[in-house]
Amino acid sequence: MDQSKLKRCSASSSSHAEAAAEATDPLQKAERELDDLETEVDSRKKRKQEEETTEKKKKCCFGTKDAEGNNEHTIFVTGFDNSGSRDEIRSALAKHFSSCGELTRVFVHIECETGVSRGYAFINLKKRGGEIEAALSLNGSDLGGHKLLVTMAKLRDEYYAHFNFKGCEICFAMFAAARRRLTRWKLKTGGGKVAILYVKLLIVTIYSCYRICLVFNFVVLLQVSRISRKGPASL
């Protein structure tokens, strides 16, 4: 076989391979760039969604750490000036009630969409003795030309429900979750009947044990009394 033909064929194959590689290389590069671009777009979308969620939480009435904490010792305050921002009202109330003791929470209720105060707030103080009485004594006091109404929160309807409150999607999700928890609790306990039955059973058991102990003590005392009457000789 002619060696020159083999060399020409080999050279031709090599040049075709190089040309194919050169043609494939830009294509692979473009694919990589496209993948990188898609990854960057997805990352930006995720960041934007996180920022939007954070912004919504900031605007939400309950998007603050002070939203939770109402209890039987919580103070209810209304009558203050609503024209200020939430932070301004919180600061003014905190300063006004600071003489009563250490404040642990000042929650100003707002409308999510507008950020305007709904005219009332909840305050908690660290209980060491006399703080609640001191706070209640500020009922009728003046704050920036406005007369405050101060009372125990549990005496107010606002403590139990938010009337005429529009809220936002975060509020609705939170309320829906609370309703689901309540439904599960009712299904699990029969609306609290199981817990009540358990308490009753516990009381009956304790009472029964108490009666048994009384009988046992009576028997022991009776035996001791008999032995003491007979004297040491009976031992």
GROMACS elastic network, one bead per residue, 0.5 to 0.9 nm:
[ bonds ]
;  ai    aj funct       b0    kb
    1     4     6  0.88920   500
    1     5     6  0.81587   500
    1     6     6  0.82081   500
    2     5     6  0.55247   500
    2     6     6  0.67963   500
    3     6     6  0.50992   500
    3     7     6  0.62927   500
    3     8     6  0.86877   500
    4     7     6  0.51002   500
    4     8     6  0.61849   500
    4     9     6  0.86256   500
    5     8     6  0.50806   500
    5     9     6  0.61236   500
    5    10     6  0.85377   500
    6     9     6  0.50850   500
    6    10     6  0.60616   500
    6    11     6  0.84989   500
    7    10     6  0.50521   500
    7    11     6  0.60229   500
    7    12     6  0.84581   500
    8    11     6  0.51156   500
    8    12     6  0.60882   500
    8    13     6  0.86980   500
    9    12     6  0.50323   500
    9    13     6  0.62238   500
    9    14     6  0.86280   500
   10    13     6  0.51793   500
   10    14     6  0.62068   500
   10    15     6  0.86611   500
   11    14     6  0.51196   500
   11    15     6  0.62098   500
   11    16     6  0.86607   500
   12    15     6  0.51907   500
   12    16     6  0.62341   500
   12    17     6  0.87158   500
   13    16     6  0.50898   500
   13    17     6  0.62284   500
   13    18     6  0.86583   500
   14    17     6  0.51185   500
   14    18     6  0.62090   500
   14    19     6  0.85778   500
   15    18     6  0.50553   500
   15    19     6  0.60759   500
   15    20     6  0.85532   500
   16    19     6  0.50569   500
   16    20     6  0.61028   500
   16    21     6  0.85493   500
   17    20     6  0.50518   500
   17    21     6  0.60759   500
   17    22     6  0.85194   500
   18    21     6  0.50346   500
   18    22     6  0.60810   500
   18    23     6  0.85273   500
   19    22     6  0.50437   500
   19    23     6  0.61313   500
   19    24     6  0.85950   500
   20    23     6  0.50038   500
   20    24     6  0.60388   500
   20    25     6  0.84875   500
   21    24     6  0.50270   500
   21    25     6  0.59091   500
   22    25     6  0.52843   500
   22    26     6  0.71141   500
   23    26     6  0.62467   500
   23    27     6  0.70021   500
   24    27     6  0.51267   500
   24    28     6  0.61958   500
   24    29     6  0.85631   500
   25    28     6  0.52653   500
   25    29     6  0.61446   500
   25    30     6  0.86214   500
   26    30     6  0.60559   500
   26    31     6  0.85852   500
   27    30     6  0.50668   500
   27    31     6  0.62174   500
   27    32     6  0.86684   500
   28    32     6  0.61720   500
   28    33     6  0.85721   500
   29    32     6  0.51296   500
   29    33     6  0.61993   500
   29    34     6  0.85795   500
   30    33     6  0.50362   500
   30    34     6  0.60727   500
   30    35     6  0.86067   500
   31    35     6  0.61633   500
   31    36     6  0.85848   500
   32    35     6  0.50612   500
   32    36     6  0.61507   500
   32    37     6  0.85152   500
   33    36     6  0.50542   500
   33    37     6  0.60690   500
   33    38     6  0.86262   500
   34    38     6  0.61717   500
   34    39     6  0.86022   500
   35    38     6  0.51266   500
   35    39     6  0.61809   500
   35    40     6  0.86104   500
   36    39     6  0.50918   500
   36    40     6  0.61707   500
   36    41     6  0.86268   500
   37    40     6  0.50911   500
   37    41     6  0.61507   500
   37    42     6  0.86415   500
   38    41     6  0.50346   500
   38    42     6  0.61516   500
   38    43     6  0.85066   500
   39    42     6  0.51510   500
   39    43     6  0.60934   500
   39    44     6  0.86124   500
   40    44     6  0.61329   500
   40    45     6  0.85898   500
   41    44     6  0.51055   500
   41    45     6  0.61663   500
   41    46     6  0.86398   500
   42    45     6  0.50626   500
   42    46     6  0.61759   500
   42    47     6  0.86335   500
   43    46     6  0.51326   500
   43    47     6  0.62126   500
   43    48     6  0.85979   500
   44    47     6  0.50687   500
   44    48     6  0.60595   500
   44    49     6  0.85606   500
   45    48     6  0.50732   500
   45    49     6  0.61456   500
   45    50     6  0.86080   500
   46    49     6  0.51320   500
   46    50     6  0.61893   500
   46    51     6  0.86050   500
   47    50     6  0.50834   500
   47    51     6  0.61114   500
   47    52     6  0.85720   500
   48    51     6  0.50330   500
   48    52     6  0.60732   500
   48    53     6  0.85206   500
   49    52     6  0.50551   500
   49    53     6  0.60754   500
   49    54     6  0.85193   500
   50    53     6  0.50799   500
   50    54     6  0.60884   500
   50    55     6  0.85278   500
   51    54     6  0.50477   500
   51    55     6  0.60668   500
   51    56     6  0.85524   500
   52    55     6  0.50105   500
   52    56     6  0.60932   500
   52    57     6  0.85660   500
   53    56     6  0.50555   500
   53    57     6  0.61635   500
   53    58     6  0.86285   500
   54    57     6  0.50763   500
   54    58     6  0.62456   500
   54    59     6  0.87589   500
   54    63     6  0.89862   500
   55    58     6  0.50509   500
   55    59     6  0.63435   500
   55    60     6  0.86033   500
   56    59     6  0.50954   500
   56    60     6  0.59672   500
   56    63     6  0.80468   500
   56   112     6  0.87554   500
   56   168     6  0.86636   500
   56   169     6  0.88702   500
   56   170     6  0.77865   500
   57    61     6  0.80933   500
   57    62     6  0.76315   500
   57    64     6  0.77931   500
   57   170     6  0.72776   500
   58    61     6  0.79394   500
   58    62     6  0.85074   500
   58    63     6  0.54213   500
   58    64     6  0.71750   500
   59    62     6  0.85081   500
   59    63     6  0.68932   500
   59   111     6  0.87297   500
   59   112     6  0.55981   500
   59   113     6  0.72492   500
   59   114     6  0.83909   500
   59   115     6  0.66957   500
   60    64     6  0.80589   500
   60   110     6  0.82248   500
   60   111     6  0.77926   500
   60   113     6  0.77808   500
   60   115     6  0.81736   500
   60   167     6  0.75001   500
   60   168     6  0.67490   500
   60   169     6  0.87396   500
   60   170     6  0.69456   500
   60   171     6  0.72155   500
   61    64     6  0.74148   500
   61    67     6  0.77007   500
   61   108     6  0.84042   500
   61   109     6  0.63187   500
   61   110     6  0.54160   500
   61   111     6  0.63060   500
   61   112     6  0.52508   500
   61   115     6  0.78059   500
   61   167     6  0.74368   500
   61   168     6  0.85031   500
   61   171     6  0.78041   500
   62    65     6  0.79269   500
   62    66     6  0.79923   500
   62    67     6  0.51025   500
   62    68     6  0.80675   500
   62   109     6  0.82907   500
   62   110     6  0.87971   500
   62   112     6  0.86155   500
   62   170     6  0.82887   500
   62   171     6  0.70621   500
   63    66     6  0.85719   500
   63    67     6  0.71275   500
   63   170     6  0.83816   500
   63   171     6  0.88747   500
   64    67     6  0.55761   500
   64    68     6  0.84432   500
   64   107     6  0.85823   500
   65    68     6  0.67283   500
   65   105     6  0.89377   500
   65   107     6  0.89364   500
   66    69     6  0.68958   500
   66   104     6  0.88619   500
   66   105     6  0.58679   500
   66   106     6  0.65517   500
   66   107     6  0.54033   500
   66   108     6  0.86510   500
   67    70     6  0.83655   500
   67   105     6  0.88443   500
   67   106     6  0.88110   500
   67   107     6  0.60906   500
   67   108     6  0.85100   500
   67   109     6  0.85275   500
   68   107     6  0.85219   500
   69    74     6  0.81331   500
   69   105     6  0.77434   500
   69   124     6  0.78691   500
   70    73     6  0.78271   500
   70    74     6  0.57171   500
   70    75     6  0.87721   500
   70   122     6  0.74810   500
   70   123     6  0.84143   500
   70   124     6  0.78171   500
   70   153     6  0.81466   500
   70   154     6  0.89189   500
   70   159     6  0.77306   500
   71    74     6  0.53913   500
   71   124     6  0.85717   500
   71   153     6  0.82193   500
   71   154     6  0.78467   500
   72    75     6  0.86871   500
   72   152     6  0.79341   500
   72   153     6  0.74669   500
   72   154     6  0.62548   500
   73   124     6  0.70554   500
   73   125     6  0.82409   500
   73   127     6  0.86356   500
   73   132     6  0.74053   500
   73   152     6  0.71608   500
   73   153     6  0.77263   500
   73   154     6  0.82239   500
   74   122     6  0.64686   500
   74   123     6  0.57534   500
   74   124     6  0.50842   500
   74   125     6  0.78058   500
   74   132     6  0.85085   500
   74   152     6  0.63242   500
   74   153     6  0.55509   500
   74   154     6  0.75306   500
   75   121     6  0.83177   500
   75   122     6  0.56292   500
   75   124     6  0.62773   500
   75   125     6  0.85272   500
   75   132     6  0.76500   500
   75   135     6  0.76669   500
   75   136     6  0.78491   500
   75   150     6  0.70328   500
   75   151     6  0.59587   500
   75   153     6  0.50377   500
   75   154     6  0.83053   500
   76   120     6  0.72139   500
   76   121     6  0.59949   500
   76   123     6  0.64776   500
   76   149     6  0.80435   500
   76   150     6  0.57678   500
   76   151     6  0.53436   500
   76   152     6  0.56055   500
   76   154     6  0.82655   500
   76   155     6  0.87416   500
   76   156     6  0.76996   500
   76   158     6  0.88616   500
   76   159     6  0.82672   500
   77    80     6  0.80273   500
   77    93     6  0.88631   500
   77   119     6  0.85898   500
   77   120     6  0.56008   500
   77   121     6  0.52451   500
   77   122     6  0.63174   500
   77   123     6  0.75792   500
   77   139     6  0.85783   500
   77   148     6  0.68174   500
   77   149     6  0.57326   500
   77   151     6  0.67634   500
   77   152     6  0.86855   500
   77   153     6  0.82124   500
   78   119     6  0.58594   500
   78   121     6  0.65055   500
   78   147     6  0.87351   500
   78   148     6  0.58528   500
   78   149     6  0.52926   500
   78   150     6  0.67974   500
   79    82     6  0.85240   500
   79   119     6  0.67704   500
   79   120     6  0.73117   500
   79   143     6  0.88589   500
   79   146     6  0.64239   500
   79   147     6  0.59243   500
   79   149     6  0.58758   500
   79   150     6  0.87895   500
   80    89     6  0.80648   500
   80    93     6  0.86231   500
   80   119     6  0.70053   500
   80   120     6  0.77851   500
   80   142     6  0.88085   500
   80   143     6  0.66803   500
   80   144     6  0.78340   500
   80   145     6  0.86213   500
   80   146     6  0.56716   500
   80   147     6  0.69609   500
   80   148     6  0.60460   500
   80   149     6  0.85420   500
   81    84     6  0.69664   500
   81    89     6  0.77399   500
   81   119     6  0.78760   500
   81   143     6  0.81801   500
   81   144     6  0.74542   500
   81   145     6  0.84165   500
   81   146     6  0.66288   500
   82    85     6  0.78110   500
   82    86     6  0.87328   500
   82    89     6  0.76282   500
   82   116     6  0.72670   500
   82   117     6  0.56915   500
   82   118     6  0.75593   500
   82   119     6  0.61485   500
   82   120     6  0.89847   500
   83    89     6  0.87771   500
   83   116     6  0.77001   500
   83   117     6  0.78932   500
   84    87     6  0.80250   500
   84    88     6  0.57819   500
   84    89     6  0.61167   500
   84   116     6  0.81190   500
   84   117     6  0.81125   500
   85    88     6  0.51518   500
   85    89     6  0.62399   500
   85    90     6  0.85540   500
   85   115     6  0.75319   500
   85   116     6  0.69694   500
   85   117     6  0.74772   500
   86    89     6  0.52408   500
   86    90     6  0.60822   500
   86    91     6  0.85927   500
   86   108     6  0.64726   500
   86   109     6  0.82574   500
   86   110     6  0.73984   500
   86   115     6  0.73439   500
   86   116     6  0.73415   500
   86   117     6  0.65281   500
   87    90     6  0.50158   500
   87    91     6  0.60603   500
   87    92     6  0.85473   500
   87   108     6  0.85380   500
   88    91     6  0.51809   500
   88    92     6  0.61653   500
   88    93     6  0.86541   500
   89    92     6  0.51089   500
   89    93     6  0.61418   500
   89    94     6  0.84783   500
   89   108     6  0.74144   500
   89   117     6  0.84746   500
   90    93     6  0.52570   500
   90    94     6  0.60169   500
   90    95     6  0.85766   500
   90   106     6  0.62333   500
   90   107     6  0.72219   500
   90   108     6  0.64530   500
   90   121     6  0.84567   500
   91    94     6  0.50687   500
   91    95     6  0.61358   500
   91    96     6  0.85548   500
   91   106     6  0.86917   500
   92    95     6  0.52450   500
   92    96     6  0.61486   500
   92    97     6  0.87302   500
   92   143     6  0.81017   500
   92   144     6  0.88707   500
   93    97     6  0.61051   500
   93    98     6  0.82880   500
   93   106     6  0.76358   500
   93   121     6  0.88246   500
   93   123     6  0.87751   500
   93   143     6  0.83239   500
   94    97     6  0.53688   500
   94    98     6  0.57772   500
   94   103     6  0.72095   500
   94   105     6  0.87407   500
   94   106     6  0.68837   500
   94   123     6  0.86028   500
   95    98     6  0.51418   500
   95    99     6  0.78874   500
   96    99     6  0.71210   500
   96   100     6  0.87307   500
   96   138     6  0.89277   500
   96   143     6  0.74531   500
   97   100     6  0.55219   500
   97   101     6  0.75322   500
   97   102     6  0.88137   500
   97   103     6  0.77933   500
   97   123     6  0.88955   500
   97   134     6  0.87348   500
   97   135     6  0.65846   500
   97   138     6  0.80926   500
   98   101     6  0.57258   500
   98   102     6  0.65229   500
   98   103     6  0.67370   500
   99   102     6  0.81980   500
   99   134     6  0.81914   500
   99   135     6  0.85100   500
  100   103     6  0.82940   500
  100   125     6  0.81534   500
  100   130     6  0.81161   500
  100   131     6  0.53291   500
  100   132     6  0.76081   500
  100   133     6  0.83670   500
  100   134     6  0.52088   500
  100   135     6  0.56280   500
  101   125     6  0.65602   500
  101   126     6  0.70884   500
  101   127     6  0.83394   500
  101   128     6  0.85437   500
  101   130     6  0.85635   500
  101   131     6  0.56470   500
  101   132     6  0.87719   500
  101   134     6  0.82217   500
  101   135     6  0.85594   500
  102   124     6  0.88013   500
  102   125     6  0.56265   500
  102   126     6  0.55512   500
  102   127     6  0.83576   500
  102   131     6  0.82993   500
  103   106     6  0.74764   500
  103   123     6  0.74304   500
  103   124     6  0.59822   500
  103   126     6  0.61587   500
  104   123     6  0.77905   500
  104   124     6  0.55501   500
  104   125     6  0.52898   500
  104   126     6  0.61415   500
  105   122     6  0.77177   500
  105   123     6  0.55299   500
  105   124     6  0.50092   500
  105   125     6  0.70025   500
  106   121     6  0.69295   500
  106   122     6  0.58134   500
  106   124     6  0.66675   500
  107   120     6  0.87575   500
  107   121     6  0.54114   500
  107   122     6  0.51008   500
  107   123     6  0.64522   500
  107   124     6  0.88660   500
  108   117     6  0.68368   500
  108   118     6  0.80175   500
  108   119     6  0.80817   500
  108   120     6  0.63529   500
  108   122     6  0.66039   500
  108   123     6  0.87985   500
  109   116     6  0.86171   500
  109   117     6  0.58574   500
  109   118     6  0.57017   500
  109   119     6  0.72615   500
  109   120     6  0.61647   500
  109   121     6  0.58248   500
  109   122     6  0.81183   500
  110   113     6  0.88449   500
  110   114     6  0.80447   500
  110   115     6  0.55709   500
  110   116     6  0.53594   500
  110   118     6  0.50797   500
  110   119     6  0.79710   500
  110   120     6  0.86228   500
  111   114     6  0.57672   500
  111   115     6  0.52292   500
  111   116     6  0.56311   500
  111   117     6  0.64470   500
  111   118     6  0.64635   500
  111   165     6  0.70279   500
  111   166     6  0.70461   500
  111   167     6  0.64086   500
  111   168     6  0.87832   500
  112   115     6  0.53313   500
  112   116     6  0.78451   500
  112   166     6  0.77129   500
  112   167     6  0.55518   500
  112   168     6  0.62020   500
  112   171     6  0.88714   500
  113   116     6  0.83162   500
  113   166     6  0.82168   500
  113   167     6  0.73115   500
  113   168     6  0.72085   500
  114   117     6  0.87744   500
  116   119     6  0.87312   500
  117   120     6  0.73681   500
  117   121     6  0.88748   500
  118   121     6  0.85489   500
  118   165     6  0.88182   500
  120   158     6  0.86788   500
  122   153     6  0.72355   500
  122   159     6  0.86974   500
  123   153     6  0.88201   500
  124   127     6  0.87320   500
  124   132     6  0.87700   500
  125   128     6  0.88672   500
  125   131     6  0.67603   500
  125   132     6  0.73972   500
  125   135     6  0.89109   500
  126   129     6  0.88973   500
  126   131     6  0.76081   500
  127   130     6  0.77438   500
  127   131     6  0.63343   500
  127   132     6  0.77097   500
  128   131     6  0.69732   500
  129   132     6  0.78593   500
  129   133     6  0.87020   500
  130   133     6  0.52980   500
  130   134     6  0.61136   500
  130   135     6  0.87078   500
  131   134     6  0.50796   500
  131   135     6  0.62174   500
  131   136     6  0.86835   500
  132   135     6  0.50786   500
  132   136     6  0.61672   500
  132   137     6  0.85624   500
  132   152     6  0.87303   500
  133   136     6  0.51155   500
  133   137     6  0.61694   500
  134   137     6  0.51124   500
  134   138     6  0.70216   500
  135   138     6  0.55131   500
  135   139     6  0.77085   500
  135   150     6  0.75576   500
  135   151     6  0.85128   500
  136   139     6  0.56382   500
  136   150     6  0.57920   500
  136   151     6  0.59867   500
  136   152     6  0.77604   500
  137   140     6  0.82493   500
  137   141     6  0.83816   500
  137   150     6  0.80287   500
  138   141     6  0.51625   500
  138   142     6  0.85193   500
  138   148     6  0.76331   500
  138   149     6  0.81312   500
  138   150     6  0.66201   500
  139   142     6  0.89003   500
  139   147     6  0.81899   500
  139   148     6  0.58988   500
  139   149     6  0.50976   500
  139   151     6  0.71494   500
  140   147     6  0.54082   500
  140   148     6  0.50491   500
  140   149     6  0.57381   500
  140   150     6  0.73419   500
  141   146     6  0.81551   500
  141   147     6  0.56549   500
  141   148     6  0.56067   500
  141   149     6  0.79592   500
  141   150     6  0.88439   500
  142   145     6  0.58491   500
  142   146     6  0.54182   500
  142   148     6  0.62768   500
  143   146     6  0.51653   500
  143   147     6  0.64091   500
  143   148     6  0.69040   500
  144   147     6  0.84653   500
  150   153     6  0.87937   500
  151   154     6  0.86832   500
  151   155     6  0.74704   500
  151   156     6  0.82372   500
  152   155     6  0.57335   500
  152   156     6  0.74538   500
  153   156     6  0.54045   500
  153   157     6  0.83188   500
  153   158     6  0.77719   500
  153   159     6  0.57264   500
  154   157     6  0.77270   500
  154   158     6  0.85416   500
  154   159     6  0.58255   500
  154   160     6  0.77882   500
  155   158     6  0.88556   500
  155   159     6  0.76775   500
  156   159     6  0.56242   500
  156   160     6  0.76457   500
  157   160     6  0.55537   500
  157   161     6  0.63783   500
  157   162     6  0.81654   500
  157   163     6  0.85643   500
  158   161     6  0.52084   500
  158   162     6  0.56971   500
  158   163     6  0.72312   500
  159   162     6  0.78835   500
  162   165     6  0.57873   500
  163   166     6  0.89107   500
  167   170     6  0.79751   500
  167   171     6  0.57259   500
  167   172     6  0.71685   500
  168   171     6  0.52128   500
  168   172     6  0.63006   500
  168   173     6  0.87316   500
  169   172     6  0.50179   500
  169   173     6  0.61483   500
  169   174     6  0.85755   500
  170   173     6  0.51159   500
  170   174     6  0.61746   500
  170   175     6  0.86379   500
  171   174     6  0.50550   500
  171   175     6  0.60966   500
  171   176     6  0.84541   500
  172   175     6  0.51107   500
  172   176     6  0.59623   500
  172   177     6  0.85202   500
  173   176     6  0.50605   500
  173   177     6  0.61612   500
  173   178     6  0.86375   500
  174   177     6  0.51588   500
  174   178     6  0.62803   500
  174   179     6  0.87220   500
  175   178     6  0.50010   500
  175   179     6  0.61883   500
  175   180     6  0.86477   500
  176   179     6  0.50526   500
  176   180     6  0.62208   500
  176   181     6  0.86838   500
  177   180     6  0.50637   500
  177   181     6  0.62482   500
  177   182     6  0.86433   500
  178   181     6  0.51077   500
  178   182     6  0.62078   500
  178   183     6  0.86313   500
  179   182     6  0.50096   500
  179   183     6  0.61051   500
  179   184     6  0.86121   500
  180   183     6  0.50224   500
  180   184     6  0.61550   500
  180   185     6  0.85174   500
  181   184     6  0.51530   500
  181   185     6  0.61158   500
  181   186     6  0.86504   500
  182   185     6  0.50207   500
  182   186     6  0.61845   500
  182   187     6  0.86608   500
  182   191     6  0.89963   500
  183   186     6  0.51054   500
  183   187     6  0.62016   500
  183   188     6  0.85087   500
  183   191     6  0.87527   500
  184   187     6  0.51249   500
  184   188     6  0.59944   500
  184   189     6  0.84966   500
  185   188     6  0.50633   500
  185   189     6  0.59317   500
  185   190     6  0.77551   500
  185   191     6  0.69756   500
  185   192     6  0.78245   500
  186   189     6  0.52833   500
  186   192     6  0.66159   500
  186   193     6  0.88642   500
  187   190     6  0.53644   500
  187   191     6  0.68773   500
  188   191     6  0.77612   500
  188   192     6  0.84022   500
  188   194     6  0.81412   500
  189   193     6  0.59069   500
  189   195     6  0.65101   500
  190   193     6  0.52638   500
  190   194     6  0.61582   500
  190   195     6  0.87161   500
  191   194     6  0.77368   500
  191   195     6  0.88039   500
  192   195     6  0.52947   500
  192   196     6  0.62830   500
  192   197     6  0.86607   500
  193   196     6  0.50104   500
  193   197     6  0.60147   500
  193   198     6  0.84945   500
  194   197     6  0.50409   500
  194   198     6  0.61195   500
  194   199     6  0.86838   500
  195   198     6  0.50295   500
  195   199     6  0.62969   500
  195   200     6  0.86959   500
  196   199     6  0.51225   500
  196   200     6  0.62328   500
  196   201     6  0.86065   500
  197   200     6  0.50700   500
  197   201     6  0.60821   500
  197   202     6  0.85102   500
  198   201     6  0.50814   500
  198   202     6  0.61020   500
  198   203     6  0.86392   500
  199   202     6  0.50062   500
  199   203     6  0.61880   500
  199   204     6  0.86513   500
  200   203     6  0.50859   500
  200   204     6  0.62017   500
  200   205     6  0.85901   500
  201   204     6  0.50989   500
  201   205     6  0.61151   500
  201   206     6  0.86070   500
  202   205     6  0.50866   500
  202   206     6  0.61436   500
  202   207     6  0.85237   500
  203   206     6  0.51639   500
  203   207     6  0.60559   500
  203   208     6  0.85066   500
  204   207     6  0.50927   500
  204   208     6  0.60450   500
  204   209     6  0.85986   500
  205   208     6  0.50839   500
  205   209     6  0.61843   500
  205   210     6  0.85396   500
  206   209     6  0.51257   500
  206   210     6  0.61116   500
  206   211     6  0.87270   500
  207   211     6  0.62719   500
  207   212     6  0.86604   500
  208   211     6  0.51748   500
  208   212     6  0.62383   500
  208   213     6  0.86463   500
  209   212     6  0.50553   500
  209   213     6  0.61697   500
  209   214     6  0.86531   500
  210   213     6  0.51315   500
  210   214     6  0.62786   500
  210   215     6  0.87850   500
  211   214     6  0.50072   500
  211   215     6  0.62500   500
  211   216     6  0.85681   500
  212   215     6  0.51679   500
  212   216     6  0.61135   500
  212   217     6  0.85651   500
  213   216     6  0.50370   500
  213   217     6  0.60477   500
  213   218     6  0.84887   500
  214   217     6  0.51373   500
  214   218     6  0.61001   500
  214   219     6  0.86896   500
  215   218     6  0.50253   500
  215   219     6  0.62354   500
  215   220     6  0.86604   500
  216   219     6  0.51905   500
  216   220     6  0.62536   500
  216   221     6  0.86453   500
  217   220     6  0.51032   500
  217   221     6  0.61007   500
  217   222     6  0.85071   500
  218   221     6  0.51447   500
  218   222     6  0.60763   500
  218   223     6  0.86730   500
  219   222     6  0.50367   500
  219   223     6  0.62461   500
  219   224     6  0.86391   500
  220   223     6  0.52106   500
  220   224     6  0.62177   500
  220   225     6  0.85742   500
  221   224     6  0.50417   500
  221   225     6  0.60355   500
  221   226     6  0.86379   500
  222   225     6  0.50474   500
  222   226     6  0.62596   500
  222   227     6  0.87029   500
  223   226     6  0.51445   500
  223   227     6  0.62270   500
  223   228     6  0.85820   500
  224   227     6  0.51659   500
  224   228     6  0.60949   500
  224   229     6  0.86517   500
  225   228     6  0.51432   500
  225   229     6  0.62960   500
  225   230     6  0.88630   500
  226   229     6  0.52020   500
  226   230     6  0.64285   500
  226   231     6  0.87292   500
  227   230     6  0.52604   500
  227   231     6  0.62056   500
  227   232     6  0.77109   500
  227   234     6  0.68051   500
  227   235     6  0.75787   500
  228   231     6  0.51760   500
  228   232     6  0.74613   500
  228   234     6  0.88726   500
  229   232     6  0.89350   500
  230   233     6  0.70768   500
  230   234     6  0.58734   500
  230   235     6  0.87716   500
  231   234     6  0.59872   500
  231   235     6  0.77900   500
  232   235     6  0.55451   500
